[in-house]
Amino acid sequence: MNDLKKIVVEKKLLVPFILITSLFALWGFANDITNPMVAAFKTVMEISNAKAAMVQFAFYGGYATMAIPAALIIKKYSYKLGIIIGLALYAVGALLFFPAAQFEIFGFFLVSLYILTFGLAFLETTANPYILSMGDPATATRRLNLAQSFNPLGSIFGMFVASKLILSSLESDKRDATGNLIFETLDAAEKAAIRTNDLGVIRNPYVILGFVVILMLVVIAVSKMPKRESADHEIHPYHSFKRLIHNRIYREGVLAQVFYVGAQIMCWTFIIHYADNLGIPKAEAQNYNIVAMAIFIASRFISTLLMKYLNPRLMLLIFAVGGMITTSGVILIQGMPGLYLLVATSAFMSLMFPTIYGIALENVGDDATLGAAGLVMAIVGGALMPPLQGWIIDQGTIGFLPAVNFSFLLPFVCFVVIAVYGYRTYHALKQPTV
């Protein structure tokens, strides 16, 4: 009980904590302004759901590519340098949306997102362990949950911008009185004019974001940050990797994180497709995403408070079971009730990322930097699973269910994996780590 009374953030570290915590909101914005772009590109570029979902493959693939190089640079130098490099790459990727829109090439947009997430990989590889290090180890998981609580604040702002400034302004998504897309009935010249307009609409928020990131880079660069160089900078990466591989809690945590990120991205990316199947326009459907994120934020703060009284591992198990229940309804119940259950799933996803992260790194000691990189690489789940779900949705109907309903079997399986991890780690409290 004494651990529960310990200060989460010391007063002398409050300003650095706030600066680093702001980065969580910054990459949350990038995540959730991008999720709806799958639906936007599908229409304006006239491509399949599976190909449109390559937006997520490029976005989350950048994490897998850059997480280990980021960790090695942080090991050799410092957390602050890692953050500065991350912000620089983030800005470059965002600003590349300008030439991508000029050339009107879908692949160019994918490259821009890929580079942007090089920066996010640096930020997440750096910021998460940096936050964990800012205080007593006994409050590390609570501290990370507190910092991560600001991630969905950036996310909901990204969703708002996507809904009000992008999706609602897309000429390609206008419908006639019967609900059919007008864009599909136009000739090639008319489509080309609308495509140019709509790609400009998609471009503008990213370019503005690039300049905001540059401003944040300058603020961090001139600010005095605690000298918390990577604790394992003198340890050879091979030895760290070998120890991490033999740490069961860490090893299974990386796997659980792969499935969690996959579940999160699928639930938030394809909520628009689920609503579209019910005849709801994209801009209106994005409002359900905003409600889901509001629920996510509220649940994140509530669950962080509950961790004062309940074990995080037990809470992870309970919330995973809750996610299994709601996604079962999404699959089996058609119509608006299924959509409501999809929105409600966000309540159960809220604590998962930081809790899995904190549990997995709990006993890695001086291998924290490389361990953090492995957990950031796990974000590749968001790259691998959405294209598969998009392919399932393209099938139209599977058995007696619309394919979009059936496709949420994938998030259900993800929650099963997370529930197993929650159970095994909670049980391991009474067992030695193997």
C-alpha positions as CSV (number, residue, x, y, z in Angstrom):
1,M,0.0,0.0,0.0
2,N,2.9,2.4,0.6
3,D,3.7,2.2,-3.2
4,L,0.3,3.6,-3.9
5,K,1.0,6.8,-1.9
6,K,4.3,7.6,-3.7
7,I,4.4,10.7,-5.9
8,V,3.9,9.8,-9.6
9,V,6.0,12.8,-10.9
10,E,8.4,14.8,-8.7
11,K,8.0,18.6,-8.8
12,K,11.6,19.1,-10.2
13,L,10.7,16.9,-13.2
14,L,7.3,18.4,-13.8
15,V,8.3,20.7,-16.8
16,P,10.3,18.0,-18.6
17,F,7.4,15.6,-17.9
18,I,4.9,18.0,-19.5
19,L,7.1,18.6,-22.6
20,I,7.6,14.9,-23.2
21,T,4.0,14.1,-22.5
22,S,3.0,16.7,-25.2
23,L,4.7,14.4,-27.7
24,F,2.2,11.7,-26.9
25,A,-0.6,14.0,-28.1
26,L,1.5,15.0,-31.1
27,W,1.8,11.4,-32.4
28,G,-1.8,10.7,-31.4
29,F,-2.9,13.4,-33.8
30,A,-0.9,11.9,-36.6
31,N,-2.3,8.4,-35.9
32,D,-5.9,9.5,-36.0
33,I,-6.0,12.0,-38.7
34,T,-4.5,9.2,-40.8
35,N,-6.9,6.4,-40.0
36,P,-9.9,8.0,-41.9
37,M,-7.6,8.5,-44.9
38,V,-8.0,4.8,-45.8
39,A,-11.7,5.5,-46.6
40,A,-10.8,8.9,-48.3
41,F,-8.2,7.5,-50.6
42,K,-10.4,4.5,-51.5
43,T,-12.9,6.9,-53.0
44,V,-10.8,9.6,-54.5
45,M,-8.2,7.3,-56.0
46,E,-10.8,4.7,-57.0
47,I,-9.0,1.7,-55.4
48,S,-10.0,-1.3,-53.4
49,N,-10.3,-1.5,-49.6
50,A,-7.3,-3.8,-49.5
51,K,-5.2,-1.3,-51.5
52,A,-6.5,1.7,-49.5
53,A,-5.5,-0.1,-46.3
54,M,-1.8,0.2,-47.6
55,V,-2.0,3.6,-45.9
56,Q,-1.8,1.7,-42.6
57,F,0.8,-0.6,-43.9
58,A,3.0,2.4,-44.8
59,F,2.2,4.3,-41.6
60,Y,2.8,1.5,-39.1
61,G,5.5,-0.2,-41.2
62,G,7.7,2.8,-40.5
63,Y,7.7,1.9,-36.9
64,A,9.0,-1.6,-37.6
65,T,11.7,-0.2,-39.9
66,M,13.1,2.5,-37.6
67,A,12.5,1.3,-34.0
68,I,15.8,-0.7,-33.7
69,P,18.0,2.0,-35.4
70,A,16.3,4.6,-33.1
71,A,17.2,2.5,-30.1
72,L,20.8,2.1,-31.2
73,I,21.2,5.8,-31.6
74,I,19.6,6.5,-28.2
75,K,21.9,3.9,-26.6
76,K,25.0,5.7,-28.0
77,Y,23.8,9.3,-27.4
78,S,20.8,10.4,-25.4
79,Y,17.1,10.5,-25.1
80,K,17.0,14.2,-26.0
81,L,18.8,13.6,-29.3
82,G,16.4,10.8,-30.1
83,I,13.5,13.2,-29.6
84,I,15.1,15.9,-31.8
85,I,15.7,13.4,-34.7
86,G,12.2,12.0,-34.3
87,L,10.6,15.5,-34.6
88,A,12.8,16.3,-37.6
89,L,11.7,13.1,-39.5
90,Y,8.1,13.7,-38.5
91,A,8.2,17.2,-40.0
92,V,9.8,16.0,-43.2
93,G,7.2,13.3,-43.8
94,A,4.3,15.7,-43.1
95,L,5.7,18.3,-45.5
96,L,6.2,15.7,-48.3
97,F,2.4,15.7,-48.6
98,F,2.7,18.9,-50.6
99,P,4.6,17.3,-53.6
100,A,2.6,14.1,-53.2
101,A,-0.6,16.1,-53.8
102,Q,1.0,17.9,-56.7
103,F,1.9,14.7,-58.5
104,E,-1.3,12.9,-57.5
105,I,0.4,9.6,-56.9
106,F,-0.9,7.3,-54.2
107,G,2.5,5.7,-53.8
108,F,4.0,9.2,-53.0
109,F,1.6,9.6,-50.2
110,L,2.6,6.2,-48.8
111,V,6.3,7.2,-48.9
112,S,5.4,10.4,-47.1
113,L,3.6,8.5,-44.3
114,Y,6.4,6.0,-44.2
115,I,9.0,8.7,-43.5
116,L,6.7,10.5,-41.1
117,T,6.5,7.3,-39.0
118,F,10.3,7.0,-39.0
119,G,10.0,10.1,-36.8
120,L,7.2,8.6,-34.7
121,A,9.3,5.5,-34.1
122,F,12.1,7.7,-32.7
123,L,9.6,9.5,-30.5
124,E,7.9,6.4,-29.1
125,T,11.2,4.5,-28.6
126,T,12.5,7.5,-26.7
127,A,9.5,9.0,-24.9
128,N,8.1,5.9,-23.3
129,P,11.2,4.7,-21.4
130,Y,12.0,8.4,-20.7
131,I,8.7,8.8,-18.9
132,L,9.2,5.5,-17.1
133,S,12.6,6.8,-15.8
134,M,11.2,10.1,-14.5
135,G,10.6,8.9,-10.9
136,D,10.2,5.9,-8.6
137,P,10.1,2.5,-10.4
138,A,7.1,1.6,-8.2
139,T,5.0,4.3,-9.9
140,A,6.4,3.8,-13.4
141,T,3.3,2.1,-14.9
142,R,1.0,4.7,-13.4
143,R,3.3,7.4,-14.7
144,L,3.2,6.0,-18.2
145,N,-0.5,5.6,-18.1
146,L,-0.8,9.2,-17.1
147,A,1.4,10.4,-20.0
148,Q,-0.4,8.1,-22.4
149,S,-3.7,9.6,-21.3
150,F,-2.8,12.7,-23.3
151,N,-2.2,10.6,-26.5
152,P,-5.9,10.2,-27.2
153,L,-6.4,14.0,-26.6
154,G,-4.2,14.5,-29.7
155,S,-6.1,11.6,-31.4
156,I,-9.5,13.2,-30.9
157,F,-8.2,16.5,-32.3
158,G,-6.9,14.6,-35.3
159,M,-10.3,12.9,-35.7
160,F,-12.0,16.3,-35.5
161,V,-9.8,17.7,-38.2
162,A,-10.3,14.7,-40.4
163,S,-14.1,14.9,-40.0
164,K,-14.6,18.7,-40.2
165,L,-11.8,19.8,-42.5
166,I,-11.2,16.8,-44.7
167,L,-14.0,14.3,-45.0
168,S,-16.8,16.8,-45.0
169,S,-15.0,18.8,-47.8
170,L,-14.3,15.9,-50.1
171,E,-16.2,16.4,-53.4
172,S,-15.7,12.7,-54.2
173,D,-17.9,11.7,-51.3
174,K,-21.0,13.7,-52.3
175,R,-24.1,11.6,-52.7
176,D,-27.3,11.9,-54.7
177,A,-30.8,11.7,-53.2
178,T,-30.7,7.9,-53.3
179,G,-27.4,7.8,-51.3
180,N,-25.2,6.8,-54.3
181,L,-21.8,8.4,-54.9
182,I,-22.1,11.1,-57.6
183,F,-18.3,10.8,-58.2
184,E,-18.8,7.3,-59.7
185,T,-21.1,8.6,-62.4
186,L,-18.8,11.3,-63.7
187,D,-16.6,11.3,-66.8
188,A,-12.8,11.2,-66.6
189,A,-12.3,14.9,-66.9
190,E,-14.7,15.7,-64.1
191,K,-13.2,13.0,-61.9
192,A,-9.7,14.4,-62.5
193,A,-10.8,17.9,-61.4
194,I,-12.4,16.6,-58.3
195,R,-9.4,14.4,-57.5
196,T,-7.1,17.4,-57.7
197,N,-9.3,19.3,-55.3
198,D,-9.7,16.5,-52.9
199,L,-6.0,15.6,-52.7
200,G,-5.4,19.3,-51.9
201,V,-7.9,19.0,-49.1
202,I,-6.1,15.9,-47.7
203,R,-2.7,17.6,-48.1
204,N,-3.3,20.9,-46.2
205,P,-3.6,19.6,-42.6
206,Y,-0.4,17.5,-42.9
207,V,1.6,20.5,-44.2
208,I,0.3,22.7,-41.3
209,L,1.2,19.8,-39.0
210,G,4.7,19.8,-40.4
211,F,5.3,23.4,-39.3
212,V,3.8,22.7,-35.9
213,V,6.3,19.9,-35.4
214,I,9.2,22.1,-36.4
215,L,8.1,24.6,-33.7
216,M,8.0,21.8,-31.1
217,L,11.4,20.7,-32.2
218,V,12.8,24.2,-31.5
219,V,11.1,24.2,-28.0
220,I,12.6,20.8,-27.1
221,A,16.0,21.7,-28.5
222,V,16.4,24.9,-26.4
223,S,14.8,23.4,-23.2
224,K,16.8,22.0,-20.3
225,M,16.0,18.3,-20.0
226,P,17.1,15.9,-17.3
227,K,20.3,14.1,-18.4
228,R,18.9,10.7,-18.6
229,E,21.0,9.0,-21.2
230,S,20.1,5.5,-22.0
231,A,20.9,3.4,-19.0
232,D,22.4,0.7,-21.1
233,H,24.6,2.7,-23.4
234,E,27.7,0.6,-22.5
235,I,26.0,-2.7,-23.0
236,H,26.4,-4.5,-26.4
237,P,23.0,-4.8,-28.2
238,Y,23.6,-8.5,-28.7
239,H,23.7,-9.2,-25.0
240,S,20.6,-7.1,-24.4
241,F,18.7,-8.9,-27.2
242,K,19.7,-12.3,-25.8
243,R,18.5,-11.5,-22.3
244,L,15.2,-10.0,-23.7
245,I,14.5,-13.1,-25.8
246,H,14.8,-15.3,-22.6
247,N,12.5,-13.0,-20.6
248,R,9.1,-14.7,-21.0
249,I,7.1,-11.7,-19.7
250,Y,8.9,-9.4,-22.2
251,R,8.8,-11.8,-25.1
252,E,5.1,-12.4,-24.8
253,G,4.5,-8.7,-24.1
254,V,5.9,-7.9,-27.6
255,L,3.5,-10.4,-29.1
256,A,0.5,-9.1,-27.1
257,Q,1.4,-5.5,-28.3
258,V,1.4,-6.6,-31.9
259,F,-2.1,-7.9,-31.5
260,Y,-3.3,-4.9,-29.4
261,V,-2.1,-2.4,-32.0
262,G,-3.7,-4.5,-34.8
263,A,-7.0,-4.5,-32.9
264,Q,-6.9,-0.8,-32.2
265,I,-6.1,0.2,-35.8
266,M,-8.7,-2.1,-37.2
267,C,-11.5,-0.9,-34.9
268,W,-10.8,2.7,-35.6
269,T,-10.0,2.5,-39.3
270,F,-12.9,0.4,-40.3
271,I,-15.6,2.0,-38.1
272,I,-16.2,4.2,-41.2
273,H,-16.6,1.2,-43.4
274,Y,-19.0,-0.4,-40.9
275,A,-21.1,2.8,-40.8
276,D,-20.9,3.2,-44.6
277,N,-22.4,-0.3,-44.9
278,L,-25.4,1.1,-43.0
279,G,-25.6,4.0,-45.5
280,I,-23.9,6.7,-43.3
281,P,-21.7,9.2,-45.2
282,K,-18.0,9.3,-44.3
283,A,-18.0,12.7,-42.5
284,E,-21.0,11.6,-40.4
285,A,-19.4,8.2,-39.8
286,Q,-16.2,9.9,-38.5
287,N,-18.4,11.4,-35.7
288,Y,-18.7,7.8,-34.3
289,N,-14.9,7.6,-34.3
290,I,-14.8,10.8,-32.3
291,V,-17.3,9.4,-29.8
292,A,-15.2,6.2,-29.6
293,M,-12.1,8.3,-28.9
294,A,-13.9,10.3,-26.2
295,I,-14.9,7.1,-24.5
296,F,-11.3,5.9,-24.9
297,I,-10.0,9.1,-23.2
298,A,-12.5,8.9,-20.3
299,S,-11.7,5.2,-19.8
300,R,-8.0,5.8,-19.9
301,F,-8.2,8.3,-17.0
302,I,-10.6,6.2,-15.0
303,S,-8.4,3.0,-15.4
304,T,-5.3,5.0,-14.4
305,L,-7.1,5.9,-11.2
306,L,-8.3,2.4,-10.6
307,M,-4.7,1.1,-10.8
308,K,-4.2,2.6,-7.4
309,Y,-6.4,-0.2,-6.1
310,L,-6.3,-3.0,-8.7
311,N,-3.4,-4.8,-10.2
312,P,-2.6,-3.6,-13.8
313,R,-2.2,-7.2,-15.0
314,L,-5.7,-8.2,-13.6
315,M,-7.2,-5.1,-15.2
316,L,-5.6,-6.0,-18.5
317,L,-7.3,-9.4,-18.4
318,I,-10.7,-7.9,-17.5
319,F,-10.6,-5.3,-20.2
320,A,-9.5,-7.9,-22.8
321,V,-12.5,-10.0,-22.0
322,G,-14.7,-6.9,-22.3
323,G,-13.2,-6.3,-25.8
324,M,-14.0,-9.9,-26.7
325,I,-17.7,-9.4,-25.7
326,T,-18.2,-6.2,-27.6
327,T,-16.5,-7.4,-30.8
328,S,-18.6,-10.6,-30.6
329,G,-21.6,-8.3,-30.8
330,V,-20.1,-6.3,-33.7
331,I,-19.7,-9.5,-35.7
332,L,-23.1,-11.0,-34.9
333,I,-25.4,-8.0,-34.5
334,Q,-26.2,-6.1,-37.7
335,G,-27.4,-2.5,-37.9
336,M,-26.9,0.3,-35.5
337,P,-26.6,-1.9,-32.3
338,G,-23.5,-3.4,-33.9
339,L,-22.0,0.0,-34.6
340,Y,-22.7,1.1,-31.0
341,L,-20.9,-2.0,-29.7
342,L,-17.9,-1.1,-32.0
343,V,-17.8,2.4,-30.5
344,A,-18.0,0.9,-27.0
345,T,-15.0,-1.4,-27.7
346,S,-12.8,1.7,-27.2
347,A,-13.5,1.7,-23.5
348,F,-11.8,-1.7,-23.2
349,M,-8.8,-0.8,-25.4
350,S,-8.0,2.3,-23.3
351,L,-5.4,0.9,-20.9
352,M,-3.9,-1.8,-23.0
353,F,-1.0,-0.2,-24.8
354,P,0.7,1.5,-21.8
355,T,-0.1,-1.4,-19.5
356,I,1.4,-4.1,-21.8
357,Y,4.3,-1.8,-22.3
358,G,4.9,-1.2,-18.6
359,I,4.5,-4.9,-17.7
360,A,6.8,-6.1,-20.4
361,L,9.6,-3.6,-19.4
362,E,9.1,-4.1,-15.6
363,N,12.1,-6.4,-15.1
364,V,14.4,-5.8,-18.1
365,G,16.8,-3.6,-16.1
366,D,19.6,-2.1,-18.2
367,D,18.1,-3.5,-21.3
368,A,15.3,-1.0,-21.3
369,T,16.2,0.9,-24.5
370,L,16.4,-2.1,-26.8
371,G,13.4,-3.5,-25.0
372,A,11.4,-0.3,-25.7
373,A,12.4,-0.6,-29.3
374,G,11.0,-4.1,-29.5
375,L,7.7,-2.9,-28.1
376,V,7.6,0.0,-30.6
377,M,8.4,-2.5,-33.4
378,A,5.3,-4.3,-32.2
379,I,3.3,-1.4,-33.7
380,V,3.8,-3.3,-37.0
381,G,0.5,-5.1,-36.0
382,G,-1.2,-1.9,-37.3
383,A,0.5,-2.4,-40.7
384,L,-0.1,-6.1,-41.1
385,M,-3.7,-6.6,-40.0
386,P,-5.7,-3.7,-41.7
387,P,-4.9,-4.8,-45.3
388,L,-6.2,-8.3,-44.4
389,Q,-9.3,-6.9,-42.9
390,G,-9.7,-4.7,-46.0
391,W,-9.4,-7.8,-48.2
392,I,-12.2,-9.5,-46.1
393,I,-14.4,-6.5,-46.5
394,D,-13.9,-6.5,-50.3
395,Q,-15.6,-10.0,-50.4
396,G,-19.0,-8.4,-49.9
397,T,-20.7,-11.2,-48.0
398,I,-19.4,-14.1,-46.0
399,G,-22.0,-16.7,-45.1
400,F,-25.1,-15.0,-43.6
401,L,-23.1,-12.0,-42.5
402,P,-21.9,-8.8,-44.4
403,A,-18.2,-9.1,-44.9
404,V,-17.6,-5.9,-42.9
405,N,-19.2,-7.5,-39.8
406,F,-17.3,-10.8,-40.3
407,S,-14.0,-8.9,-40.6
408,F,-14.2,-8.0,-36.9
409,L,-13.3,-11.6,-36.1
410,L,-9.7,-10.3,-36.5
411,P,-9.9,-7.8,-33.5
412,F,-11.8,-10.5,-31.5
413,V,-8.8,-12.9,-31.9
414,C,-6.5,-10.1,-30.9
415,F,-8.4,-9.6,-27.7
416,V,-8.1,-13.3,-27.0
417,V,-4.3,-13.1,-27.2
418,I,-4.3,-10.1,-24.9
419,A,-6.5,-11.8,-22.4
420,V,-4.1,-14.8,-22.3
421,Y,-1.2,-12.4,-21.7
422,G,-3.1,-10.7,-18.9
423,Y,-3.9,-14.0,-17.3
424,R,-0.3,-15.4,-17.6
425,T,1.4,-12.3,-16.3
426,Y,-1.1,-12.0,-13.4
427,H,-0.4,-15.7,-12.6
428,A,3.3,-15.0,-12.9
429,L,3.3,-12.6,-10.0
430,K,3.4,-15.8,-7.8
431,Q,5.9,-17.5,-10.1
432,P,9.6,-16.9,-11.0
433,T,10.2,-15.4,-14.4
434,V,11.6,-17.9,-16.9
